[in-house]
Amino acid sequence: MASIRYGCRGYAPVVDLTTGEYRRDPIPASALRATTGGIGLGTWLLHRYGGPPADYDGATLTDAQRRGLCDAALEPDNPLIFVTSPLVSTRLTTSSKFAVMTRSPHTGFIADGLSSSHLAVELKRACGDALVITGGAARPTLLRIDRDGVPRFRSSEHLRGRATMDTEAAVKAQPDDGSRRPVRVACIGPAGERPVRFASIANDGGRQAGRCGPGVVMGSKNLKAIAVRGSPAADPPVADPAGLRRYARDLSRRSLGDATAKYREPDTIANVSVFNRLGTLLTRNFRQSTFFADAEAVSGETRHQTRATRAAHCANCTIGCEKVSTAAGKDGKKNRNGDAVSARLEYESLFALGPLVGVGDPDAVIRAARRCDELGMDTISAGGVIAWAIETAEQGLLSGLDIESGAGSGIDAPLRFGDGETVIALLDDIGHRRGYLGNLLADGSRLAAEHVGGGAASWAMQVKGPELPGYEPRSLKTLALGLATTPRGACHNRTSAYDAGFSPDVDRLSVDEHRGRIAAASEDFAAALDSII
């Protein structure tokens, strides 16, 4: 066994779903030092267990080669890896995160999804520095790992087709060893089973490891859910316990200061009104950069004043930047579909399911976000591919016959921007791959545009597959460079170069020699941050 550094366990369980076998593989101390954890260690493990990627020159990749890489991600030999970091379980605020690493069925390249939740702590305690899952089960499976670290397999046939939150509740209700500590669950919804190429992995009541399609890989392995419960006694030692406690207290105090006031209330949705004023709020599939008066209706300030909200804290986090919002009707208690519906809502989800598809009804946006969480789909890609479909229909490349040909489809009107009910119906069709349109859009806008042809790729707003996040690259030039060069594709987390566009030191509308250095530094910083997670 490799020597264990402070904060690390020095090993990772490797579970083969095809054979039902498992082993504990040591992780060399040199690898832990070089990669830290998170996406750094995850990339090292992905290369170790998945082999090197195909030898293609990305600049000359053909459509057929690109689709082949995406399809290869659904093969059993593509590992699914959950990774922690040395900071997990230390009680430092904002440190309880995990990364999911795999080869992406959405991009064909490396995928990394991150999520903050109690699951990160239980993974560290029960599995060590990572959990590596290979192969594919013959039937729907639940993987259970308890304090002894031994994987156990149960049937999940009764969970087939169920929504993520229902699945999590059902797994938690199963008999266990009587421990008072709750089991933590990662699971997929219908989108991961179908498979939708941008399906997510849900955990902790609706949190998502979302981008690049890790839920599709989990579904391709016939793995519906993972249940984990470790023991606090398994926490690795730290070098200076007293110093860590002092630093944790100081960090918690600072996390409640002015620097995080925006995130505590009204949270990241405050970006809506700010970006609208700056002309960087992407609207109606990038046709506009301003949502005009509708931006006020879906803004964070209006939501804070008119909708029932509560803070949603991640594990070991003092900030509570996520807010759970409730869609309400005129009576304040009901919405148009009956019982009130609640969903976690932050800027990216609101942008993608609101301004990007032209929807200014905050209740419709909340219900759409909830539906994505239940289906297990990335909200940014879901909104982006629907915006592409609406514009493609307006251009005459999707006929009415194509749109309405799905049996049981909820689409009964022409696609148009601003129709919240149609957006929700489309989400259902996509999540279940229902009908022509549901099947088409489940592949994402890049592959869908290749199928439709006729210039449809011109309004597929994506980079390397993933649909663009909610920042205007035409005016935020440094961001545009960051999106073009980051290996993950269109992602605001892999590059934070949009910060430069809002800095008084950079002219966001011009092109200058400094942008390359800024974009590179932002990507390096993001890589370090997401390795520490």
Backbone torsions as a table, in degrees:
resi	resn	phi	psi	omega
1	MET	NA	134.7	179.5
2	ALA	-65.7	151.2	178.1
3	SER	-63.4	144.8	-175.0
4	ILE	-99.2	122.9	174.7
5	ARG	-81.3	165.1	173.9
6	TYR	-58.8	136.8	178.1
7	GLY	84.3	-5.8	-177.3
8	CYS	-124.7	156.7	177.0
9	ARG	-99.3	-23.3	175.9
10	GLY	84.3	11.4	179.3
11	TYR	-154.7	169.2	175.7
12	ALA	-144.1	129.4	171.8
13	PRO	-68.1	139.7	176.1
14	VAL	-117.5	116.7	-175.9
15	VAL	-110.2	125.4	178.0
16	ASP	-102.4	108.3	-177.5
17	LEU	-70.9	-23.5	179.9
18	THR	-69.8	-45.6	-176.0
19	THR	-99.8	-16.9	-175.6
20	GLY	80.0	7.2	-179.1
21	GLU	-89.9	157.6	174.2
22	TYR	-148.7	160.7	176.4
23	ARG	-152.4	163.8	173.0
24	ARG	-105.1	113.9	178.9
25	ASP	-96.7	132.3	175.4
26	PRO	-68.4	147.1	172.3
27	ILE	-108.4	119.0	-177.0
28	PRO	-57.0	142.1	177.9
29	ALA	-58.4	-32.9	178.9
30	SER	-62.9	-37.6	178.1
31	ALA	-69.0	-40.0	178.4
32	LEU	-64.4	-40.4	178.7
33	ARG	-66.9	-39.6	-174.9
34	ALA	-75.0	-28.8	-170.8
35	THR	-114.8	-16.2	179.8
36	THR	73.1	-68.6	-176.8
37	GLY	169.7	-158.7	174.8
38	GLY	50.9	-133.8	-175.9
39	ILE	-71.2	-24.4	177.5
40	GLY	-67.2	-55.0	177.4
41	LEU	-64.8	-37.3	180.0
42	GLY	-61.3	-38.8	178.3
43	THR	-67.0	-40.8	176.8
44	TRP	-61.5	-43.6	179.3
45	LEU	-68.3	-36.8	179.1
46	LEU	-63.2	-40.6	177.1
47	HIS	-67.8	-36.8	-178.1
48	ARG	-67.5	-42.8	-173.9
49	TYR	-101.8	-16.5	-179.2
50	GLY	-109.8	-8.6	-179.6
51	GLY	80.2	167.2	178.9
52	PRO	-69.1	151.5	178.6
53	PRO	-67.5	165.5	178.6
54	ALA	-58.7	147.5	-175.0
55	ASP	-85.3	74.9	177.7
56	TYR	-113.6	147.0	171.0
57	ASP	-85.8	112.1	-175.3
58	GLY	-57.5	-27.9	-178.3
59	ALA	-72.6	-22.1	-177.0
60	THR	-120.0	21.5	-178.6
61	LEU	-65.9	125.7	178.3
62	THR	-79.9	165.3	178.0
63	ASP	-60.1	-41.0	-179.1
64	ALA	-66.3	-40.9	177.5
65	GLN	-64.4	-40.9	-179.4
66	ARG	-64.1	-46.0	177.8
67	ARG	-64.0	-35.9	177.6
68	GLY	-63.1	-39.9	176.7
69	LEU	-63.9	-41.2	178.8
70	CYS	-63.6	-44.9	-179.1
71	ASP	-67.1	-34.2	-180.0
72	ALA	-63.8	-24.4	179.0
73	ALA	-66.4	-16.4	-180.0
74	LEU	-92.3	2.7	178.1
75	GLU	-79.7	151.5	-176.3
76	PRO	-59.2	-26.0	-176.7
77	ASP	-78.1	-1.4	175.7
78	ASN	-82.5	112.9	-176.5
79	PRO	-75.0	151.9	173.0
80	LEU	-115.3	120.1	-168.4
81	ILE	-125.7	123.6	174.0
82	PHE	-100.6	126.7	-172.1
83	VAL	-126.9	137.1	174.5
84	THR	-102.8	-159.4	177.3
85	SER	-151.8	168.8	179.3
86	PRO	-59.8	-24.3	-177.4
87	LEU	-81.6	-21.4	-178.5
88	VAL	-62.2	134.6	-179.0
89	SER	79.2	8.0	178.8
90	THR	-88.3	-8.4	-177.2
91	ARG	75.6	5.9	173.0
92	LEU	-66.4	134.2	-178.3
93	THR	-60.9	141.6	-179.4
94	THR	69.4	12.1	-173.7
95	SER	-96.1	-7.5	-173.8
96	SER	-88.2	74.2	-180.0
97	LYS	-127.2	156.9	171.6
98	PHE	-133.2	158.3	175.9
99	ALA	-114.0	145.4	172.1
100	VAL	-113.2	123.0	-176.9
101	MET	-117.7	139.2	175.8
102	THR	-167.6	179.1	170.6
103	ARG	-90.5	132.2	-167.4
104	SER	-82.8	130.5	171.6
105	PRO	-78.4	-3.8	179.2
106	HIS	-96.8	-32.3	-178.1
107	THR	-116.3	-26.7	-172.6
108	GLY	86.3	-7.0	-177.5
109	PHE	-111.2	-164.3	-179.0
110	ILE	-67.9	133.5	175.9
111	ALA	-112.2	137.7	170.7
112	ASP	-137.2	126.7	174.9
113	GLY	-118.8	138.0	-179.1
114	LEU	-119.1	147.9	178.0
115	SER	-149.2	147.1	176.1
116	SER	-103.8	125.2	179.7
117	SER	-173.9	170.0	175.3
118	HIS	-63.3	-21.3	179.0
119	LEU	-59.5	-34.9	-179.9
120	ALA	-58.5	-44.1	-178.7
121	VAL	-65.0	-43.4	-178.7
122	GLU	-68.8	-34.7	175.2
123	LEU	-61.9	-43.4	-179.7
124	LYS	-62.4	-41.8	-175.6
125	ARG	-76.0	-34.8	-175.5
126	ALA	-94.5	-28.2	-171.2
127	CYS	-118.2	-13.2	-177.5
128	GLY	92.6	-137.6	-174.1
129	ASP	-83.3	-16.8	-179.8
130	ALA	-166.8	163.5	171.9
131	LEU	-126.8	119.3	-178.0
132	VAL	-107.4	123.4	-178.9
133	ILE	-116.9	123.3	-179.2
134	THR	-123.2	171.1	176.8
135	GLY	71.2	-166.0	-179.9
136	GLY	-148.6	138.0	-178.9
137	ALA	-77.9	153.0	-179.6
138	ALA	-76.6	-22.5	-178.5
139	ARG	-144.5	163.6	-179.0
140	PRO	-53.4	129.9	-168.2
141	THR	-131.8	144.8	168.2
142	LEU	-111.5	126.8	178.0
143	LEU	-100.4	122.4	-178.0
144	ARG	-116.4	129.2	177.9
145	ILE	-130.0	118.4	-179.5
146	ASP	-107.2	-163.4	-170.4
147	ARG	-61.7	-26.6	179.3
148	ASP	-78.3	-6.5	177.4
149	GLY	75.4	8.7	-178.2
150	VAL	-91.9	121.5	178.0
151	PRO	-67.9	137.8	175.6
152	ARG	-128.6	141.3	-174.2
153	PHE	-108.6	132.8	175.8
154	ARG	-130.0	156.0	177.1
155	SER	-72.6	140.7	173.4
156	SER	-119.4	24.1	-179.5
157	GLU	-55.9	-37.8	-178.1
158	HIS	-71.1	-10.1	-180.0
159	LEU	-101.4	-1.0	-177.1
160	ARG	-57.4	129.4	176.2
161	GLY	79.8	-0.8	-176.8
162	ARG	-83.6	152.0	-179.7
163	ALA	-66.6	161.2	-174.4
164	THR	-60.8	-46.0	-175.9
165	MET	-69.4	-37.3	174.9
166	ASP	-63.8	-41.2	179.5
167	THR	-62.5	-46.6	-179.9
168	GLU	-59.9	-44.7	179.9
169	ALA	-62.7	-40.3	-179.2
170	ALA	-66.5	-39.4	179.7
171	VAL	-67.2	-41.6	179.7
172	LYS	-65.5	-26.5	-178.3
173	ALA	-82.3	-9.1	-178.7
174	GLN	-69.9	149.3	178.8
175	PRO	-60.0	144.6	178.1
176	ASP	-140.2	-155.7	-173.2
177	ASP	-86.8	10.2	177.1
178	GLY	84.0	5.8	179.2
179	SER	-63.9	145.1	177.9
180	ARG	-77.3	-17.7	-178.9
181	ARG	-81.3	132.4	-176.3
182	PRO	-70.4	149.7	172.8
183	VAL	-80.0	146.2	178.1
184	ARG	-110.0	144.2	-167.2
185	VAL	-127.9	136.2	165.1
186	ALA	-116.0	133.7	-175.4
187	CYS	-151.3	169.4	175.5
188	ILE	-117.2	159.2	175.4
189	GLY	-104.9	-164.5	179.3
190	PRO	-55.8	-33.7	-178.2
191	ALA	-63.8	-35.5	178.2
192	GLY	-73.2	-25.3	-179.1
193	GLU	-82.6	-25.2	-167.1
194	ARG	-71.2	-52.8	9.3
195	PRO	-112.1	145.4	172.6
196	VAL	-94.8	129.3	-170.3
197	ARG	-66.1	-15.8	177.3
198	PHE	-113.9	32.5	177.2
199	ALA	-69.9	147.6	-176.3
200	SER	-110.1	173.0	173.1
201	ILE	-112.0	119.7	-175.8
202	ALA	-93.2	151.1	177.4
203	ASN	-159.8	157.7	176.3
204	ASP	50.8	53.7	171.5
205	GLY	69.3	32.3	173.9
206	GLY	120.8	-7.1	173.2
207	ARG	-68.3	150.5	-171.4
208	GLN	-131.1	135.7	160.2
209	ALA	-92.0	99.6	-155.8
210	GLY	-102.7	-49.1	-164.5
211	ARG	-79.5	153.1	173.5
212	CYS	76.0	2.9	169.4
213	GLY	84.4	36.7	177.1
214	PRO	-63.6	-28.2	178.8
215	GLY	-65.6	-28.6	178.2
216	VAL	-67.9	-42.6	179.5
217	VAL	-64.2	-41.9	177.5
218	MET	-61.1	-42.5	177.9
219	GLY	-66.6	-37.5	179.5
220	SER	-64.0	-21.9	177.8
221	LYS	-90.3	5.8	-178.7
222	ASN	61.5	30.5	-179.0
223	LEU	-106.9	104.9	-177.2
224	LYS	-79.8	-36.7	-175.1
225	ALA	-156.2	155.6	173.1
226	ILE	-125.2	127.9	178.2
227	ALA	-116.3	128.0	-173.6
228	VAL	-132.7	136.3	171.9
229	ARG	-148.7	116.3	179.0
230	GLY	-103.4	-161.7	-179.5
231	SER	-129.5	136.2	176.7
232	PRO	-56.3	-25.2	178.9
233	ALA	-64.5	-17.3	-178.5
234	ALA	-88.4	-1.0	178.5
235	ASP	-59.7	130.8	179.8
236	PRO	-69.6	156.7	-179.7
237	PRO	-70.9	158.3	173.8
238	VAL	-116.4	157.5	-173.1
239	ALA	-70.8	-35.8	-175.6
240	ASP	-138.3	83.2	-176.0
241	PRO	-57.8	-43.8	-179.0
242	ALA	-65.7	-42.5	177.7
243	GLY	-63.9	-38.7	178.5
244	LEU	-63.3	-41.9	179.1
245	ARG	-63.4	-41.7	178.3
246	ARG	-63.5	-44.2	-179.3
247	TYR	-65.6	-39.4	179.3
248	ALA	-61.8	-41.5	178.5
249	ARG	-65.0	-43.6	-179.9
250	ASP	-64.8	-42.5	-179.9
251	LEU	-64.5	-38.3	178.4
252	SER	-63.8	-41.2	178.0
253	ARG	-63.2	-45.2	-179.0
254	ARG	-66.6	-29.4	-179.4
255	SER	-69.4	-13.4	178.7
256	LEU	-103.7	15.7	-179.2
257	GLY	-91.4	-165.8	-175.1
258	ASP	-63.9	-31.4	-175.2
259	ALA	-63.3	-25.5	-178.4
260	THR	-111.5	9.9	-177.5
261	ALA	-59.0	-38.8	-179.9
262	LYS	-59.4	-36.1	-175.0
263	TYR	-81.5	-25.4	179.6
264	ARG	-76.3	-42.0	172.9
265	GLU	-163.8	129.9	5.3
266	PRO	-88.8	13.6	178.6
267	ASP	81.2	-166.3	-170.8
268	THR	-65.3	-15.3	177.8
269	ILE	-66.4	-14.0	173.3
270	ALA	-57.7	-22.4	177.8
271	ASN	-59.3	-28.4	-174.4
272	VAL	-58.1	-54.5	-177.2
273	SER	-69.1	-36.0	178.8
274	VAL	-65.3	-49.5	-179.3
275	PHE	-65.0	-33.6	177.7
276	ASN	-62.2	-42.3	179.4
277	ARG	-68.1	-34.0	-179.2
278	LEU	-82.8	-7.5	-178.0
279	GLY	73.6	35.4	178.4
280	THR	-126.3	20.9	179.0
281	LEU	-96.1	103.3	-173.6
282	LEU	-65.5	127.5	-169.8
283	THR	-135.5	140.4	175.6
284	ARG	48.9	61.6	178.4
285	ASN	55.1	45.2	174.0
286	PHE	72.1	9.3	177.1
287	ARG	-67.3	-32.1	-178.7
288	GLN	-131.3	163.0	176.4
289	SER	-116.9	14.3	178.7
290	THR	-142.6	136.2	178.8
291	PHE	-97.5	5.4	178.0
292	PHE	53.0	-138.4	-173.1
293	ALA	-66.1	-26.6	-178.8
294	ASP	-64.1	-24.2	-179.6
295	ALA	-62.0	-34.2	-179.5
296	GLU	-64.8	-37.2	-177.5
297	ALA	-65.1	-34.1	-177.3
298	VAL	-104.2	8.8	-176.6
299	SER	-70.5	161.5	178.4
300	GLY	-63.8	-37.7	-179.2
301	GLU	-63.5	-45.6	178.8
302	THR	-65.5	-42.2	178.7
303	ARG	-59.7	-42.1	-178.2
304	HIS	-63.3	-33.8	-176.3
305	GLN	-86.7	-29.0	-169.8
306	THR	-115.7	-12.0	-177.7
307	ARG	-117.5	144.0	174.9
308	ALA	-65.5	122.5	-178.9
309	THR	-134.0	154.5	172.0
310	ARG	-147.0	149.8	-180.0
311	ALA	-71.7	144.3	176.7
312	ALA	-119.6	107.9	-177.8
313	HIS	-90.0	134.2	169.1
314	CYS	-72.9	167.5	177.4
315	ALA	-58.8	135.8	176.9
316	ASN	55.8	36.4	178.4
317	CYS	-124.3	133.2	-179.2
318	THR	-96.7	-5.3	-172.2
319	ILE	-86.7	-50.5	-178.7
320	GLY	69.8	50.7	-174.9
321	CYS	-74.4	-22.9	177.7
322	GLU	-81.2	141.5	175.4
323	LYS	-122.7	134.5	174.6
324	VAL	-90.5	120.1	-177.3
325	SER	-109.1	147.1	-179.7
326	THR	-113.3	127.5	175.4
327	ALA	-77.4	125.2	-175.9
328	ALA	-130.5	152.5	176.9
329	GLY	-94.0	-161.9	-175.9
330	LYS	-66.2	-27.6	-179.8
331	ASP	-82.7	-1.6	179.3
332	GLY	79.5	-5.0	-176.5
333	LYS	-123.4	-29.6	-175.7
334	LYS	-117.7	151.7	169.4
335	ASN	-110.8	-175.9	-172.2
336	ARG	-65.3	-21.4	-178.7
337	ASN	-98.2	10.2	178.6
338	GLY	112.0	-122.1	-176.1
339	ASP	-60.8	147.2	178.3
340	ALA	-61.0	144.9	-177.8
341	VAL	-119.5	133.5	179.4
342	SER	-115.4	151.2	178.2
343	ALA	-155.4	147.7	168.1
344	ARG	-67.7	134.0	-175.9
345	LEU	-138.8	119.4	173.0
346	GLU	-126.2	-178.4	-169.0
347	TYR	-57.7	-47.9	-174.0
348	GLU	-62.2	-41.3	178.4
349	SER	-66.1	-42.7	-179.1
350	LEU	-65.2	-43.2	178.5
351	PHE	-59.5	-47.1	-173.0
352	ALA	-71.2	-33.5	-177.6
353	LEU	-101.7	2.8	178.2
354	GLY	-119.0	-99.3	-176.9
355	PRO	-53.5	-40.7	-176.3
356	LEU	-60.0	-35.3	177.3
357	VAL	-103.6	11.8	174.5
358	GLY	75.4	16.4	-176.7
359	VAL	-92.6	121.0	179.8
360	GLY	-108.3	8.8	178.9
361	ASP	-92.3	110.1	-176.3
362	PRO	-62.0	-32.4	177.7
363	ASP	-63.8	-41.7	179.1
364	ALA	-64.6	-37.8	179.5
365	VAL	-65.9	-43.2	179.3
366	ILE	-62.8	-43.7	-179.4
367	ARG	-66.5	-36.5	178.3
368	ALA	-66.6	-41.7	178.1
369	ALA	-63.1	-41.8	177.5
370	ARG	-61.8	-40.3	-179.0
371	ARG	-65.9	-39.3	176.3
372	CYS	-61.2	-42.7	179.5
373	ASP	-63.4	-40.9	-179.4
374	GLU	-67.7	-40.6	179.7
375	LEU	-75.3	-23.4	-175.7
376	GLY	79.0	60.1	-178.8
377	MET	-133.6	143.8	174.4
378	ASP	-65.0	125.6	-175.8
379	THR	-68.8	-36.1	-177.9
380	ILE	-64.0	-48.5	-179.8
381	SER	-69.1	-36.2	178.9
382	ALA	-61.5	-47.8	177.5
383	GLY	-65.7	-38.5	-178.6
384	GLY	-65.6	-41.4	-178.6
385	VAL	-73.0	-31.3	176.0
386	ILE	-69.6	-40.9	176.7
387	ALA	-60.1	-41.1	176.5
388	TRP	-61.6	-42.6	-178.3
389	ALA	-63.9	-39.8	-180.0
390	ILE	-63.9	-45.4	179.6
391	GLU	-67.8	-37.3	178.3
392	THR	-63.0	-39.8	176.9
393	ALA	-65.3	-41.0	178.9
394	GLU	-64.2	-29.6	178.7
395	GLN	-81.2	-2.1	176.1
396	GLY	84.4	13.8	-178.1
397	LEU	-95.4	-7.8	172.5
398	LEU	-121.3	112.7	-177.1
399	SER	-79.7	162.9	176.5
400	GLY	-59.2	-35.2	178.5
401	LEU	-62.9	-42.6	178.2
402	ASP	-59.9	-45.5	-172.8
403	ILE	-69.3	-38.2	-172.2
404	GLU	-99.5	11.3	-173.4
405	SER	-81.8	-6.6	-177.7
406	GLY	-80.0	126.2	176.9
407	ALA	-64.8	127.8	179.7
408	GLY	79.3	3.5	-179.2
409	SER	-66.1	145.5	177.3
410	GLY	-87.8	4.4	-177.9
411	ILE	-84.7	111.1	-179.2
412	ASP	-128.8	18.8	179.8
413	ALA	-146.8	158.4	176.9
414	PRO	-58.5	145.1	177.1
415	LEU	-69.9	131.8	177.8
416	ARG	-152.9	151.6	177.2
417	PHE	-66.5	141.7	175.2
418	GLY	95.9	-3.3	-177.4
419	ASP	-95.9	94.3	-176.4
420	GLY	-64.0	-36.5	-179.3
421	GLU	-66.0	-38.8	178.1
422	THR	-68.0	-36.8	176.6
423	VAL	-59.1	-45.2	-179.8
424	ILE	-65.2	-41.0	177.6
425	ALA	-63.4	-39.4	178.1
426	LEU	-65.1	-38.4	177.3
427	LEU	-58.2	-42.7	177.9
428	ASP	-63.0	-44.4	179.6
429	ASP	-61.7	-41.7	179.8
430	ILE	-65.8	-48.7	-176.3
431	GLY	-61.9	-25.0	178.8
432	HIS	-108.7	6.2	-174.5
433	ARG	47.1	52.8	-174.9
434	ARG	-97.0	121.8	175.7
435	GLY	75.9	177.9	-178.3
436	TYR	-58.9	-49.6	-173.9
437	LEU	-69.5	-41.4	178.1
438	GLY	-60.6	-42.7	177.3
439	ASN	-64.5	-41.6	-178.3
440	LEU	-64.1	-49.4	-173.6
441	LEU	-74.8	-22.0	179.3
442	ALA	-65.3	-15.9	177.7
443	ASP	-87.4	-4.0	-176.4
444	GLY	87.6	161.8	-171.1
445	SER	-69.6	-32.2	-178.2
446	ARG	-66.7	-52.0	-179.2
447	LEU	-69.3	-33.9	177.6
448	ALA	-64.4	-41.4	179.6
449	ALA	-65.4	-37.6	176.2
450	GLU	-61.4	-37.8	-179.6
451	HIS	-69.0	-42.7	-176.1
452	VAL	-74.4	-42.4	-179.2
453	GLY	70.3	-159.1	176.7
454	GLY	65.0	25.1	179.8
455	GLY	87.0	8.3	-177.1
456	ALA	-64.2	-22.6	178.8
457	ALA	-65.8	-20.4	-177.1
458	SER	-65.2	-27.1	179.4
459	TRP	-116.8	23.5	168.9
460	ALA	-89.8	103.8	-172.3
461	MET	-86.0	85.1	-175.9
462	GLN	-147.5	161.6	171.8
463	VAL	-133.7	117.8	-179.9
464	LYS	61.6	16.3	178.6
465	GLY	121.9	-61.6	-178.5
466	PRO	-62.8	138.7	178.4
467	GLU	-70.7	150.4	-172.3
468	LEU	-66.8	142.8	174.3
469	PRO	-75.4	-177.6	-168.2
470	GLY	-87.8	48.9	177.3
471	TYR	-132.0	138.2	-171.8
472	GLU	-81.3	101.2	-175.9
473	PRO	-71.1	-17.8	-179.7
474	ARG	-73.9	-25.0	176.1
475	SER	-107.7	-21.2	176.5
476	LEU	-99.6	81.4	-169.3
477	LYS	-64.2	-35.2	179.6
478	THR	-68.1	-37.5	175.0
479	LEU	-61.2	-43.3	-179.6
480	ALA	-57.3	-42.2	178.2
481	LEU	-65.9	-41.4	178.7
482	GLY	-62.4	-42.6	179.1
483	LEU	-65.6	-35.1	-178.3
484	ALA	-71.8	-28.0	-173.1
485	THR	-104.4	-18.8	-177.9
486	THR	-69.0	138.0	-176.7
487	PRO	-70.7	-16.9	-178.2
488	ARG	-80.3	-14.4	-175.2
489	GLY	93.4	-153.7	-174.9
490	ALA	-69.9	101.1	-176.3
491	CYS	-151.7	126.9	178.3
492	HIS	-80.7	-12.8	177.9
493	ASN	-87.6	-33.2	-179.1
494	ARG	-75.7	-24.5	172.7
495	THR	-133.1	130.1	176.1
496	SER	-103.7	27.0	-175.4
497	ALA	-65.7	-13.2	177.1
498	TYR	-65.6	-23.6	177.8
499	ASP	-57.8	-38.6	-178.4
500	ALA	-62.7	-33.3	-179.2
501	GLY	-66.6	-22.0	178.9
502	PHE	-101.5	5.2	-179.5
503	SER	-86.5	141.2	176.9
504	PRO	-68.6	-12.7	-178.3
505	ASP	-84.8	-8.3	-176.3
506	VAL	-127.0	132.6	173.5
507	ASP	-81.9	106.3	-171.4
508	ARG	-70.2	-13.7	-176.8
509	LEU	-98.5	-5.4	-177.6
510	SER	-109.3	168.5	176.0
511	VAL	-113.4	126.1	179.5
512	ASP	-140.4	174.8	-172.1
513	GLU	-73.1	-12.5	-175.9
514	HIS	-85.0	-14.0	-171.4
515	ARG	-65.6	-33.9	179.0
516	GLY	-61.4	-45.3	179.2
517	ARG	-64.8	-40.5	-179.1
518	ILE	-65.0	-44.5	-179.3
519	ALA	-64.4	-42.4	179.6
520	ALA	-64.4	-42.9	-179.8
521	ALA	-64.8	-38.1	-179.1
522	SER	-68.1	-35.7	178.6
523	GLU	-72.3	-38.1	176.0
524	ASP	-62.2	-43.7	179.8
525	PHE	-62.5	-43.8	180.0
526	ALA	-63.0	-39.9	179.6
527	ALA	-64.1	-41.3	177.9
528	ALA	-66.4	-45.1	-178.5
529	LEU	-61.9	-41.3	-177.3
530	ASP	-82.4	-6.3	169.2
531	SER	-87.4	-38.3	172.1
532	ILE	-70.2	-33.0	-171.3
533	ILE	34.6	NA	NA
